[in-house]
């Protein structure tokens, strides 16, 4: 079942009812700017250069949407939280400087055997530590709140665009790098919004720390005089020079050995998503696999997919080993370097013990600030890959949205009917997204109360035509004109059964409490599912419990509850036997005698329940409407034939 995606009202009287419910409470779904035009790579570029241009565009595309969190359409707390985080980072650097000065004072007092100063500084240390701990704790809270709210806002915006106008369905019909959108929205978008906040906070803290403690190193260390070949070479600010050289060396090494980190992380994320998708398909199709005995084939496919995951993890592990070798070695060496550099001046009496320890502490802080890239390069690479994956989904949605707004592209138009007709197909042609025709030049007018059967051989485009009528299939030309005050309800061959209670499954897409339990049980009884009445409040995997026929009966129960003006049945009785099919159709006609029905089916027996039959015939260049005939009242004749056949069967020995 699906709601109408046309201009008319949906079955619940509101448009995009499902999208409204899934929207996070604090998320904004309004894009503050139109999506950027796609960049076509120059034909003069090599394949490698074209791929790099594509990746740069994807990162730009991500930021075009993500940065609007701080815009007029974003979160009202975005700027206050961001400014508050910046203030706390600055205050924490001040506390670091205070602790650095405390180190100098305590060691100078110890060197002088000054007990009074030692006791005083010991007391001062407590508020310094408490203040720093409180600031860091508050900083973590605000940083994570920004991440949570940013993710909520951007997830809401992406989901709203994904669900709008049936795009979540249309993505399956077009080419592009948007496989596994659920993994991109849930996992990749999480990393893409969490990491930048950490990075920006880390960069600001590193810059402020480096700027503050470089001054400390320059002031304490002074100049270093080195005797070389009978002459004396003076190096001003030798501790600062050493810290900069040390950081440049480690950062350069990590950049060289980790240059493939981004590519490896991106491929790893892709194969992980493919593994999740494969496992999900096995779960969703468990009954068919079990009945066919396809466990070995599925195991082979899963083994192959998991082998790709392990292979990419092995490559990623090598990258982590190389970067860990540099980062851990740097962490061990960095505290020793300033002590060795300051030792000659301390032994010569040019520095106090407190100044040596202050210099060592400042050198470690500066080195940590300069070594930010070393510590965060793996996460930066992972963010890069995730941001491009969510941007790929955004780009595919951009293409669909751009096509909806561009009159120059060949798309089916939707407007209101004139006169008594409830539905008009005016010169309707349905095609694939690449322009290949499926159905050509169809002219049909349907009046209220008609029951129309769409027939034709498999592959003639019947289901595609029905999806075009429902507004799910946009490609083609001509128009589908629908009465503005009518509601459409579609029953597909495989009804969707949401998770939760059986009552929710019957009421879908409205809320479970839209009807009373008595109304729900009455509908189930009318479709022959009365044995489920006692279980309507029971939560269970109903999609797995119910058989195909029971699901189709449940879809008819929904139909009774929603009571639309026009019904589109796409092989909606294919899982039912003839007797059950007849009872469902009779029930619909009896309960809703004025409803308009459009059916797609292969069974000739369904002609008895329709007043009109149109036939599509597959031809080169697209299927064509070859006949449109009135069927007339044939139901009585069909019942007479069935009674004769039943009497003959009962007379057999």
C-alpha positions in Angstrom: 0.0 0.0 0.0 1.2 3.5 -0.6 -0.3 7.0 -0.3 -1.1 9.0 -3.4 1.9 11.1 -4.5 -0.2 13.3 -6.8 -1.6 16.7 -6.2 -4.7 15.3 -4.7 -5.1 14.6 -1.0 -3.6 11.4 0.4 -5.7 8.8 2.2 -5.2 10.5 5.6 -6.0 14.0 4.3 -2.4 15.4 4.5 0.5 15.3 2.2 3.7 13.5 3.2 2.2 12.1 6.3 4.9 9.5 6.9 7.7 12.1 6.4 6.1 14.3 9.1 6.2 11.6 11.7 9.8 10.5 11.1 11.2 14.0 11.5 13.3 14.6 14.6 11.8 17.1 17.0 14.5 19.7 16.7 15.5 19.2 13.1 14.8 21.7 10.3 13.9 20.3 7.0 14.3 23.4 5.0 17.3 23.8 2.7 18.6 27.3 3.0 20.0 27.3 -0.6 19.3 25.3 -3.7 21.7 22.4 -4.4 24.7 23.3 -6.5 24.8 22.4 -10.1 26.8 19.2 -10.8 30.3 19.7 -12.1 31.1 17.8 -15.2 34.9 16.9 -15.3 36.8 18.3 -18.3 37.5 15.7 -21.0 41.1 16.9 -20.8 41.5 15.4 -17.4 43.0 12.0 -16.8 40.7 9.4 -15.0 42.7 10.0 -11.8 42.3 13.8 -12.0 38.6 13.5 -12.8 38.1 11.3 -9.8 39.9 13.8 -7.6 37.7 16.6 -9.0 34.6 14.5 -8.2 35.8 13.9 -4.6 36.4 17.7 -4.1 32.9 18.4 -5.4 31.4 15.9 -3.0 33.1 17.5 0.0 31.9 20.9 -1.2 28.4 19.5 -1.6 28.4 18.2 1.9 29.3 21.5 3.4 26.8 23.4 1.3 24.0 21.7 3.2 25.8 21.1 6.6 26.8 24.6 7.2 23.2 25.9 7.2 22.9 24.4 10.7 24.4 27.8 11.7 22.2 29.8 9.3 18.7 31.3 9.5 17.1 27.9 8.8 19.3 26.1 11.3 19.2 25.4 15.0 18.5 28.4 17.3 21.1 27.0 19.8 23.9 26.5 17.2 25.6 29.9 17.7 25.2 30.1 21.5 26.6 26.6 21.9 29.5 27.3 19.5 30.4 30.6 21.2 30.2 29.0 24.6 32.5 26.1 23.5 35.0 28.7 22.2 35.0 30.6 25.5 35.5 27.4 27.5 38.4 26.4 25.2 40.1 29.8 25.9 39.5 29.5 29.6 40.9 26.0 29.7 44.1 27.3 28.0 44.3 29.8 30.7 44.1 27.1 33.3 46.8 25.2 31.5 49.0 28.2 31.7 48.3 28.5 35.4 49.3 24.9 36.0 52.4 25.5 33.9 53.4 28.4 36.1 52.6 26.3 39.1 55.1 23.7 38.0 57.8 26.3 37.9 56.9 27.7 41.3 56.7 24.3 43.1 60.0 23.0 41.7 61.8 26.2 42.4 60.5 26.0 46.0 61.6 22.4 46.3 65.1 23.4 45.0 65.3 26.2 47.6 63.9 23.9 50.4 61.1 26.5 50.9 58.5 24.6 52.9 56.1 27.5 53.2 55.9 28.1 49.5 55.5 24.3 48.8 52.6 24.1 51.2 51.0 27.3 49.7 51.3 26.0 46.2 50.0 22.6 47.2 46.8 24.4 48.4 46.6 26.5 45.2 46.9 23.3 43.1 43.5 22.0 44.2 41.4 24.9 42.8 43.5 24.9 39.6 42.7 21.2 39.0 39.1 21.5 40.0 38.6 24.5 37.7 40.3 22.7 34.8 38.3 19.5 35.3 35.0 21.4 35.5 35.9 23.3 32.3 36.9 20.2 30.4 33.7 18.4 31.6 31.5 21.3 30.5 33.4 21.5 27.3 32.7 17.8 26.5 29.0 18.3 27.3 28.6 21.3 25.0 30.7 19.8 22.2 28.6 16.6 22.3 25.4 18.7 22.4 26.5 20.5 19.2 27.2 17.2 17.6 23.9 15.7 18.6 21.8 18.7 17.5 23.8 19.1 14.2 23.3 15.4 13.4 19.6 15.7 14.3 19.1 18.8 12.1 21.0 17.4 9.1 19.5 13.9 9.4 16.0 15.5 9.4 16.8 17.5 6.3 18.2 14.5 4.4 15.4 12.2 5.4 12.8 14.8 4.4 14.3 15.1 0.9 14.7 11.3 0.7 11.1 10.7 1.5 9.6 13.6 -0.6 7.8 12.8 -3.8 8.7 9.1 -3.7 12.5 9.7 -4.1 13.4 6.9 -1.8 11.7 4.6 -4.4 13.0 6.4 -7.5 16.6 6.0 -6.2 16.3 2.3 -6.9 15.5 3.0 -10.5 18.4 5.3 -11.5 22.1 5.0 -11.6 24.5 6.7 -9.3 26.6 6.2 -6.2 23.8 6.0 -3.6 23.6 2.4 -2.7 22.6 1.5 0.9 21.1 5.0 1.7 20.0 3.7 5.2 23.7 3.1 6.1 24.7 6.5 4.8 22.0 8.3 6.8 22.5 6.4 10.0 26.3 5.7 10.2 28.1 7.9 7.7 26.1 11.0 8.6 26.8 10.4 12.3 30.6 10.4 11.6 30.3 13.3 9.1 28.8 15.6 11.8 30.6 14.4 14.9 34.2 14.6 13.5 34.2 18.2 12.3 33.2 19.5 15.7 36.0 17.5 17.3 38.4 18.7 14.6 37.5 22.4 14.9 37.6 22.4 18.7 40.9 20.5 18.5 42.4 23.0 16.1 41.3 26.0 18.1 42.7 24.5 21.3 45.9 23.5 19.6 46.4 27.0 18.0 45.8 28.8 21.3 48.0 26.4 23.3 50.8 26.6 20.7 50.6 30.4 20.6 50.6 30.7 24.5 53.3 28.3 25.2 55.6 29.2 22.4 55.9 32.6 24.2 56.7 30.6 27.4 59.4 28.6 25.6 60.9 31.7 24.0 60.9 33.6 27.3 62.3 30.8 29.4 64.7 29.1 27.0 66.3 32.3 25.6 69.2 31.8 23.3 71.5 28.8 23.0 75.2 29.3 22.3 77.0 26.6 20.5 80.8 26.6 20.0 81.5 25.5 16.4 85.1 25.5 15.0 86.3 28.1 17.4 83.3 30.3 16.8 80.1 30.7 18.8 76.7 30.2 17.1 73.8 31.8 18.9 70.3 30.2 18.3 67.6 32.6 19.6 64.5 30.8 21.0 66.2 27.4 20.6 63.3 25.6 22.3 60.8 27.1 19.9 62.9 26.2 16.9 63.4 22.7 18.1 59.6 22.3 18.8 58.7 23.5 15.3 61.3 21.3 13.6 60.3 18.3 15.6 56.6 18.8 14.8 57.3 19.4 11.0 59.3 16.2 10.8 56.6 14.1 12.6 53.7 15.7 10.6 55.5 15.2 7.3 56.3 11.6 8.0 52.7 10.9 9.0 51.3 12.6 5.9 53.6 10.6 3.7 52.9 7.1 5.2 49.2 7.8 5.6 48.5 9.3 2.2 46.3 6.3 1.3 44.4 6.5 4.5 41.3 8.3 3.0 41.0 5.9 0.1 41.3 2.8 2.3 38.8 4.2 4.8 36.3 5.0 2.1 36.5 1.5 0.6 36.2 -0.1 4.0 33.0 1.8 4.8 31.6 0.8 1.5 32.2 -2.9 1.9 30.9 -2.8 5.5 27.7 -1.3 4.2 27.5 -4.0 1.5 27.8 -6.7 4.2 25.0 -5.1 6.3 22.8 -4.9 3.2 23.5 -8.6 2.3 22.7 -9.8 5.8 19.5 -7.7 5.8 18.4 -9.3 2.5 18.9 -12.8 3.9 16.8 -11.9 7.0 14.0 -10.3 4.9 13.9 -13.2 2.4 14.5 -15.9 5.0 11.3 -17.9 4.1 12.1 -18.1 0.4 15.7 -19.0 1.0 14.7 -21.7 3.5 12.1 -23.2 1.1 14.5 -23.3 -1.8 17.4 -24.6 0.4 19.6 -21.7 -0.6 21.7 -21.6 2.6 24.9 -22.8 0.9 24.6 -20.2 -1.9 23.9 -17.5 0.6 26.8 -18.6 2.8 29.0 -18.4 -0.3 27.8 -14.9 -1.0 28.2 -13.8 2.6 31.7 -15.3 2.8 32.7 -13.5 -0.4 31.4 -10.2 1.0 32.9 -10.7 4.4 36.3 -11.6 2.8 36.2 -8.1 1.1 35.6 -6.6 4.6 38.5 -8.5 6.1 40.8 -7.5 3.2 40.0 -3.9 3.6 40.4 -4.1 7.4 43.8 -5.6 6.8 44.8 -2.7 4.6 43.4 -0.3 7.2 45.3 -2.0 10.0 48.6 -1.5 8.1 47.8 2.2 7.8 47.1 2.3 11.5 50.3 0.5 12.3 52.4 3.0 10.4 50.8 6.0 12.0 50.9 4.5 15.4 54.6 3.8 15.0 55.2 7.5 14.4 52.7 8.9 17.0 53.7 6.6 19.8 57.4 7.2 19.1 56.8 10.9 19.1 54.9 10.7 22.4 57.8 8.9 24.1 60.5 11.2 22.7 58.8 14.6 23.1 59.1 14.9 27.0 62.8 14.0 26.9 63.9 16.5 24.2 63.4 19.7 26.3 65.1 18.1 29.3 68.2 17.3 27.2 68.2 20.7 25.6 67.9 22.5 28.9 70.3 20.3 30.8 73.5 22.3 29.8 72.0 25.6 30.9 70.7 24.2 34.1 74.1 22.6 34.9 75.8 25.8 34.1 73.5 27.7 36.5 71.7 29.6 33.7 68.3 28.0 34.5 66.5 27.0 37.7 64.9 23.6 38.2 61.5 25.2 38.1 62.3 26.8 34.7 63.5 23.5 33.4 60.3 21.7 34.4 58.2 24.6 33.1 60.0 24.5 29.8 59.5 20.7 29.6 55.8 21.1 30.3 55.4 23.9 27.8 57.4 21.9 25.2 55.1 18.9 25.6 52.0 21.1 25.2 53.4 22.8 22.1 54.4 19.5 20.7 51.0 18.1 21.4 49.4 21.1 19.6 51.7 20.8 16.6 51.2 17.0 16.6 47.4 17.4 16.2 47.6 16.0 12.6 49.6 13.0 13.8 47.0 12.1 16.4 43.9 12.8 14.3 44.9 11.8 10.8 43.0 8.4 11.0 39.8 10.1 12.1 40.2 12.9 9.5 40.5 10.2 6.8 37.4 8.4 8.1 35.5 11.6 8.2 36.6 12.4 4.6 35.2 9.1 3.4 31.9 9.4 5.3 31.3 12.9 4.2 31.7 11.9 0.6 29.3 9.0 1.0 26.5 11.1 2.4 27.3 13.8 -0.2 26.9 11.1 -2.9 23.4 10.4 -1.7 22.7 14.2 -1.6 23.9 14.5 -5.1 21.5 11.8 -6.3 18.7 13.5 -4.5 19.8 16.8 -6.1 19.4 15.2 -9.5 15.8 14.0 -8.8 14.9 17.4 -7.3 16.4 19.2 -10.2 14.4 17.1 -12.6 11.2 17.8 -10.7 11.8 21.5 -11.1 13.0 21.6 -14.7 10.3 21.8 -17.3 12.8 21.1 -20.1 13.2 17.5 -18.8 10.7 14.9 -20.0 8.6 14.2 -16.9 5.0 13.2 -16.5 2.9 16.2 -15.4 0.1 16.0 -12.9 -2.9 18.3 -12.9 -6.6 18.4 -12.1 -9.3 16.8 -14.3 -12.0 18.8 -16.0 -15.6 17.7 -16.1 -16.9 14.5 -14.6 -13.8 12.4 -15.1 -12.0 11.2 -11.9 -8.8 10.3 -13.8 -7.5 11.2 -17.2 -4.4 9.9 -19.0 -3.6 12.5 -21.7 -1.1 11.4 -24.3 0.7 9.6 -21.5 4.1 8.0 -22.3 6.1 6.3 -19.6 9.9 5.8 -20.0 13.0 4.9 -18.1 15.2 7.6 -16.6 17.5 7.2 -19.7 14.6 7.9 -22.0 13.8 4.4 -23.1 10.1 4.1 -23.7 8.0 1.6 -21.7 4.5 2.7 -22.5 3.7 5.1 -25.4 0.9 7.6 -26.1 -1.9 6.3 -23.8 -5.3 8.1 -23.8 -7.7 6.9 -21.1 -10.6 8.6 -19.3 -12.0 7.0 -16.2 -15.3 8.3 -14.6 -16.3 7.8 -10.9 -17.5 4.3 -10.1 -15.8 2.6 -13.0 -13.9 -0.6 -12.4 -11.1 -0.8 -15.0 -8.9 -3.9 -15.5 -5.5 -3.3 -17.1 -4.3 -6.4 -18.9 -1.4 -7.5 -21.0 1.5 -9.9 -21.1 4.3 -9.8 -18.6 6.7 -7.0 -19.4 4.2 -4.9 -21.3 4.5 -2.1 -18.7 1.3 -2.5 -16.7 2.8 -2.0 -13.3 4.9 0.8 -14.5 1.8 2.5 -15.9 0.1 2.1 -12.5 3.1 3.6 -10.7 2.9 6.6 -13.1 -0.7 7.0 -12.2 0.1 6.9 -8.5 2.9 9.5 -9.0 5.7 7.2 -8.1 7.2 7.0 -11.6 8.1 10.5 -12.9 9.8 9.8 -16.3 8.0 10.2 -19.5 5.7 12.9 -20.9 2.0 13.7 -21.1 -0.1 14.1 -18.0 -2.0 12.3 -15.4 -5.1 14.4 -14.4 -6.7 13.6 -11.1 -9.8 15.0 -9.4 -8.7 17.4 -6.7 -11.2 16.3 -4.1 -10.6 12.6 -4.4 -8.3 10.3 -2.4 -6.3 7.5 -3.9 -5.2 4.2 -2.2 -2.8 1.7 -3.8 -2.5 -2.0 -2.9 0.8 -3.5 -4.3 1.4 -7.2 -4.8 3.6 -7.3 -1.6 1.9 -5.2 1.1 4.2 -3.4 3.5 3.8 -4.6 7.1 5.5 -2.1 9.6 7.0 -3.2 12.8 5.0 -3.0 16.0 1.5 -4.1 16.9 -0.9 -5.8 14.5 -3.2 -2.8 15.1 -0.6 -0.5 13.7 -0.1 -2.7 10.7 -3.8 -2.6 9.9 -4.1 1.2 10.4 -0.9 2.1 8.4 -0.1 4.7 7.2 -2.2 6.4 9.8 -1.4 6.1 13.5 -2.6 3.0 15.3 -5.1 4.9 17.4 -6.8 6.5 14.4 -9.5 3.8 14.7 -11.0 2.1 17.8 -10.2 -1.6 18.5 -13.7 -2.4 17.5 -13.3 -0.8 14.1 -10.0 -2.7 13.5 -11.5 -6.0 14.5 -14.5 -5.4 12.3 -12.3 -4.8 9.3 -10.2 -7.9 10.0 -13.4 -10.0 10.3 -14.7 -8.8 7.0 -11.5 -9.9 5.2 -11.5 -13.3 6.9 -8.8 -12.6 9.5 -11.1 -12.7 12.5 -8.8 -15.3 14.2 -6.3 -12.4 14.6 -8.7 -10.1 16.5 -7.4 -11.1 19.9 -3.8 -10.2 18.9 -4.3 -6.7 17.6 -2.3 -5.2 20.5 0.4 -7.8 20.3 3.9 -6.7 19.1 5.5 -9.3 16.9 7.4 -9.6 13.6 4.1 -9.7 11.7 5.9 -9.4 8.4 7.5 -12.8 9.0 4.5 -14.4 10.7 1.8 -13.6 8.2 1.7 -15.6 4.9 1.5 -13.8 1.6 -2.3 -14.4 1.4 -2.8 -13.1 4.9 -0.8 -9.9 4.1 -3.0 -9.3 1.1 -6.1 -9.8 3.2 -4.7 -7.4 5.7 -4.2 -4.8 2.9 -7.9 -5.1 2.1 -8.7 -4.4 5.7 -6.7 -1.2 5.5 -8.7 -0.4 2.4 -12.0 -0.7 4.3 -10.7 1.6 7.1 -9.4 4.3 4.9 -12.4 4.2 2.5 -10.7 6.1 -0.5 -12.4 7.3 -3.7 -10.1 5.4 -6.1 -8.3 2.2 -5.6 -5.3 0.9 -7.6 -4.8 -2.8 -7.3 -1.4 -4.1 -8.6 -1.7 -7.9 -8.5 -3.2 -7.3 -5.1 -4.9 -10.8 -5.1 -2.1 -12.9 -6.6 -1.4 -14.8 -3.4 -5.1 -15.7 -2.9 -6.9 -18.7 -4.3 -9.8 -18.0 -6.6 -12.5 -18.4 -4.0 -10.7 -16.0 -1.6 -10.0 -13.6 -4.5 -13.7 -13.6 -5.3 -14.7 -12.9 -1.7 -12.3 -10.0 -1.5 -13.5 -8.4 -4.7 -17.2 -8.9 -3.7 -16.5 -7.5 -0.3 -14.9 -4.3 -1.8 -17.8 -3.8 -4.2 -20.4 -4.4 -1.5 -18.8 -2.2 1.1 -17.7 0.6 -1.3 -20.2 0.5 -4.2 -19.2 3.9 -5.6 -15.4 3.4 -5.4 -13.4 3.6 -8.6 -11.1 0.6 -9.2 -8.0 0.3 -11.4 -6.6 -3.3 -11.4 -3.5 -4.8 -12.9 -3.8 -8.6 -13.0 -3.1 -11.7 -15.1 -6.1 -13.7 -14.0 -9.0 -13.7 -16.5 -11.4 -14.5 -13.6 -11.1 -10.9 -12.4 -12.9 -9.6 -15.5 -16.2 -10.6 -13.7 -15.6 -7.8 -11.2 -14.7 -5.1 -13.7 -16.8 -3.0 -16.1 -14.0 -2.2 -18.5 -10.8 -3.7 -19.8 -7.9 -2.0 -21.4 -5.1 -4.1 -22.9 -1.4 -3.2 -23.4 0.7 -4.9 -26.0 4.4 -4.9 -25.9 5.9 -3.5 -29.1 9.3 -2.2 -30.2 9.7 1.4 -29.0 7.3 0.9 -26.1 4.0 -0.8 -25.2 0.8 0.5 -26.8 -2.9 0.5 -25.7 -4.4 -1.8 -28.3 -8.0 -2.3 -26.9 -10.4 -0.6 -24.6 -13.7 -2.6 -24.2 -16.7 -2.6 -21.9 -17.0 -5.9 -20.1 -20.7 -5.6 -19.0 -22.3 -7.5 -16.1 -20.7 -11.0 -16.2 -20.6 -11.8 -12.5 -23.9 -13.8 -12.5 -22.7 -15.9 -15.4 -19.4 -16.6 -13.7 -21.2 -17.8 -10.5 -23.5 -20.1 -12.6 -20.4 -21.7 -14.3 -18.8 -22.2 -10.9 -21.9 -23.9 -9.5 -22.1 -26.3 -12.5 -18.4 -27.2 -12.0 -18.9 -27.8 -8.3 -21.9 -30.0 -8.9 -19.9 -32.1 -11.4 -17.0 -32.5 -9.0 -19.4 -33.7 -6.2 -20.9 -36.3 -8.6 -17.6 -37.9 -9.3 -17.0 -41.2 -7.4 
